[in-house]
């Protein structure tokens, strides 16, 4: 595993869909702790569950 993001906190706005979503998944794979902002609450919560199920850490905050 690439270690550059290991134990770093990364904030991604628009992180629950499209390019932002894939960025979050990859960063979590590389060891980053994610803070995800998105307008769609259900998509944000689902992404956090997906990241945590694969062993990563993430938190979601609705962005209006």
C-alpha positions as CSV (number, residue, x, y, z in Angstrom):
1,X,0.0,0.0,0.0
2,X,1.2,3.5,-0.8
3,X,1.9,5.3,2.5
4,X,1.9,9.0,1.6
5,X,-1.6,9.5,3.0
6,X,-1.3,7.2,6.0
7,X,-2.9,8.8,9.0
8,X,-3.5,12.1,7.2
9,X,-6.8,13.8,7.4
10,X,-8.2,14.8,4.0
11,X,-11.3,17.0,3.4
12,X,-13.2,16.3,0.2
13,X,-16.1,18.5,-0.8
14,X,-18.6,17.0,-3.3
15,X,-17.1,13.7,-2.1
16,X,-20.2,11.4,-2.4
17,X,-20.5,11.3,-6.2
18,X,-18.5,11.2,-9.4
19,X,-14.8,12.1,-9.2
20,X,-15.1,13.1,-5.6
21,X,-16.4,9.7,-4.6
22,X,-13.7,7.9,-6.4
23,X,-11.1,10.2,-4.9
24,X,-12.4,9.4,-1.4
25,X,-12.3,5.7,-2.0
26,X,-8.7,5.9,-3.3
27,X,-7.5,8.1,-0.5
28,X,-9.0,5.7,2.1
29,X,-7.3,2.9,0.4
30,X,-4.0,4.8,0.8
31,X,-4.6,5.2,4.6
32,X,-6.2,8.7,4.8
33,X,-8.9,9.6,7.3
34,X,-11.7,11.2,5.2
35,X,-14.0,14.1,6.0
36,X,-16.6,14.1,3.3
37,X,-18.9,17.0,2.5
38,X,-21.8,16.6,0.1
39,X,-25.3,17.9,-0.4
40,X,-26.9,14.5,-0.8
41,X,-27.1,13.1,2.7
42,X,-28.0,9.5,1.7
43,X,-25.0,9.3,-0.7
44,X,-22.6,10.7,1.9
45,X,-23.7,8.3,4.6
46,X,-23.6,5.3,2.2
47,X,-20.0,6.2,1.2
48,X,-18.9,6.4,4.8
49,X,-20.4,2.9,5.4
50,X,-18.5,1.6,2.3
51,X,-15.2,3.1,3.4
52,X,-15.6,1.8,6.9
53,X,-16.6,-1.7,5.7
54,X,-13.3,-1.8,3.8
55,X,-11.3,-0.9,6.9
56,X,-11.0,2.9,6.4
57,X,-12.2,5.8,8.5
58,X,-14.5,8.5,7.3
59,X,-17.0,11.1,8.6
60,X,-19.7,12.8,6.6
61,X,-21.0,16.4,7.0
62,X,-23.9,17.7,4.9
63,X,-22.9,20.7,2.8
64,X,-25.6,23.2,1.8
